[in-house]
Amino acid sequence: MAQIWDSLTGPWRALPARQRQILTWAFSIFLLLIFPLVDNAFNWGVVNDVTDVLVLVILALGLNIVVGYAGLLDLGYAAFFAIGAYTTGILTWPGHSLQWNFWIVIWAAVIVAALFGIVIGTPTLRLRGDYLAIVTLAFGEIVPVVIRNLGGVTIGVGPWRLVSDFNLTNGVQGLNPVGRPSIWGFTFSFDPTPWYYLILIIAALVILASARLQDSRLGRAWMALREDETAADCMGVDPIRTKLLAFAIGASFSGFAGAFYAAKLQAIFPELFKFNLSVMILCMVILGGMGNIKGVVIGGMLLQLFDRVILTQTTFFVRYVGQALHISPLATIDLSLWRWFFFGLAMVVIMLVKPEGLFPSAARRAELHAAEEETLQPAERG
Amino acid sequence: MTETELFIQLIINGVTIGSYLALIALGYTMVYGIIQLINFAHGDVYMLGFLISLTFLGFLDVNRTLGGWQLWVITFGVMFVTMLCTGTINMLIDRIGYKPLRRAPRLAVLITAVGMSFMLENLGMLWKGPSQINYPAIFPAIDILNDMLGMTTAVLFTTKDVFLMGVTVPLMVLLSLFIRNTKMGKAMRATSQDREAAALMGINVETVIRNTFFIGGALAGAAGMMVGLYLNTGRYLMGFDAGLLAFTSAVLGGIGNIGGAVLGSYVIGFLNAGSDQYLSSEWTRALVFTILILVLVFKPSGLLGERTPEKD
């Protein structure tokens, strides 16, 4: 068996590492490009779901900049996603008679999200880590509340009105419809395939940006701050400015995702951006491995696979077992109700057992295990 | 309601909200004082206190207003058992989630805390369902001003308000006596000042941490039951909401400072009641969180705290 395997993979292993890498990449890209055709041929009908998963992966990559690279715990990341989505909604909703072009709006969403990253970061980044966590959590709670309440604001004293029934976000009803992108006379509509290719392009850009940032001067400054803020400060890294950039860049990624998501869904509500979403994205980042692009992408996809496929399939299986053994609680169980419980459990278990995630970067692993090893091993770059 | 009546009502509401917030805030502030960790799961322990006491009342099969000795025995008996349960749960949270990570980077413990909170919150949902849960009205609600004192006023001040304060305030006094006068209390104060020096003086720091978690959890459990008896309704998300409010109170008073947590809770309680009354309850949370951010930015040591939160 082993010999057959060796003879099959021999030519592959004989190739130089560089070529193998290029071939792997080319093959992955080829698979991603032909995926809608395969999906169509086999009638799976999952292109739409895969598109949604990619949106979440982009969010995870954005959060990875903040949590993974800079080591700042942001528990309200969904708020930036909401801001990106609502910027798109507000600028393209017919009710506001602005109806800007989507290709301009997506950049507006990115800029607005990044600005909010700076606004929330400026006062809070001086605080120590756990305060930052709770402030971002509070921010994540405020944003949906504010969105919900900005559907008809009246400010005035007595009969005098500063603002009368000002409607920015259309309150609980949400913004519907949101403007669709169109290019060369082709308008994106209900067919998921064009959306898939669009998100693929955005994802590629985001991955490229993450990868370039990681090795850049800024990326190294983030990691230096994460590992030892005092030492980094002494070496001339400006902590506040560097952290602010992490917040802004992380938020800008979610601006992309938000704009895309709003346009694709065609309707956005404040309820879409709750704390649960922030936790899910955080979980995606942690599962794969904080600070590692490959880890975050694969970990995020695994988590989504678990959430969307494995959990339902396991439900059927457990019910089947329950019926066979006449255990009524098992026969009627719905594991999809347990999904958030499992996310919480996953966070605890990963942190206790394998804090560097499933696909760790070497530097992060060394750092997270520093306490156990009496002397810190020189970290390899991962 | 006249303006004066509105204002008096506001004070009553503020004090009741502040009283139960204080019980929760104490747990945050004590744990923070000793291991410098925001125990995110603390609010959910409070929620579990609500659910556990509800379950015990279900075992006893009481769902009517009680009177006489039955009322006191059942209420305080259930409260005592609930406090034991939630105290133990909080201790287990520390044992399972935080203790193995004492020397790990802070980010790891924080993430565990968030995960713990999320797990408990959703256990609560799986246990009793996602909708509002009714809590039996075993405590009589008699309008004191109108029915007992024979006044005619729109202000609502019932025996339940008296009961809430009558339980929370003695608990706080007991805690303060415990911390001030017992050996364990002294050890707790020493540990929160300097953990390593305390260990060198022969204090078993792990025991102190365990006790702190137990006491914090017990107080949160009592708060959960009190709120159940007071509002007669609750839901699995109540821990998340109250947790954020209580944490804000603890920060406002100066985290790590017991008196500060109580003071902060009453301030937040009044603000909460005031915003509900004069602004709109929709904006209350946004207002409270704005205060949280402002305090953290401009006076991170809080109203009574001496130590500023230093970088680690």
Contacts between the chains, C-beta under 8 A, distances in Angstrom:
chain1	res1	chain2	res2	distance
A	67	B	107	7.6
A	71	B	105	7.8
A	71	B	107	5.8
A	73	B	107	5.9
A	73	B	110	5.3
A	73	B	111	6.9
A	75	B	114	6.5
A	123	B	293	6.5
A	123	B	296	7.8
A	123	B	297	4.2
A	124	B	293	6.9
A	124	B	296	6.9
A	124	B	297	7.0
A	126	B	297	7.6
A	127	B	296	5.7
A	127	B	297	7.8
A	127	B	300	6.6
A	127	B	309	6.8
A	128	B	309	5.4
A	128	B	310	7.3
A	128	B	311	5.5
A	128	B	312	6.3
A	129	B	106	5.3
A	129	B	107	6.5
A	129	B	110	6.7
A	129	B	312	7.6
A	130	B	36	7.7
A	130	B	37	6.8
A	130	B	38	4.6
A	130	B	106	6.8
A	130	B	110	5.7
A	131	B	251	7.9
A	131	B	296	5.6
A	131	B	300	7.3
A	131	B	309	6.4
A	133	B	38	6.9
A	133	B	110	5.6
A	133	B	114	7.6
A	134	B	38	6.0
A	134	B	244	7.8
A	134	B	247	6.2
A	134	B	292	7.5
A	135	B	292	6.9
A	135	B	293	5.6
A	135	B	296	6.2
A	137	B	244	7.3
A	138	B	244	6.5
A	138	B	248	7.9
A	138	B	289	3.8
A	138	B	292	5.6
A	138	B	293	6.8
A	139	B	289	7.4
A	139	B	293	7.8
A	141	B	244	7.0
A	141	B	285	6.5
A	141	B	289	6.5
A	142	B	285	7.2
A	142	B	286	4.9
A	142	B	289	5.2
A	142	B	290	7.6
A	145	B	282	7.1
A	145	B	283	7.8
A	145	B	285	5.8
A	145	B	286	5.2
A	146	B	286	6.2
A	148	B	282	7.4
A	149	B	282	5.2
A	149	B	283	6.7
A	149	B	286	7.9
A	229	B	311	6.3
A	230	B	311	7.4
A	275	B	240	7.4
A	279	B	114	6.9
A	279	B	118	5.7
A	282	B	111	7.4
A	282	B	114	7.4
A	286	B	111	6.4
A	337	B	125	7.7
A	337	B	126	6.4
A	338	B	122	7.4
A	338	B	126	6.7
A	340	B	118	6.3
A	340	B	121	7.8
A	340	B	122	4.5
A	340	B	125	7.8
A	341	B	118	7.6
A	341	B	119	5.8
A	341	B	122	3.9
A	341	B	123	6.3
A	341	B	126	6.6
A	343	B	115	7.8
A	343	B	118	6.3
A	344	B	114	7.9
A	344	B	115	4.6
A	344	B	116	6.9
A	344	B	117	7.3
A	344	B	118	3.2
A	344	B	119	3.5
A	344	B	120	7.8
A	344	B	121	7.6
A	344	B	122	6.4
A	345	B	115	7.0
A	345	B	119	5.5
A	346	B	115	7.3
A	347	B	111	5.7
A	347	B	112	6.9
A	347	B	114	6.4
A	347	B	115	3.0
A	347	B	118	7.1
A	348	B	96	7.7
A	348	B	97	5.7
A	348	B	112	5.2
A	348	B	115	4.0
A	348	B	116	5.9
A	348	B	119	6.7
A	351	B	101	6.8
A	351	B	108	5.0
A	351	B	109	7.8
A	351	B	111	5.2
A	351	B	112	4.5
A	351	B	115	7.0
A	352	B	96	8.0
A	352	B	97	7.3
A	352	B	100	5.8
A	352	B	101	7.2
A	352	B	112	6.9
A	355	B	104	6.9
A	355	B	108	5.1
A	367	B	105	6.8
A	368	B	104	6.8
A	368	B	105	6.4
A	368	B	108	6.5
A	370	B	105	7.8
A	371	B	103	3.8
A	371	B	104	5.5
A	371	B	105	8.0
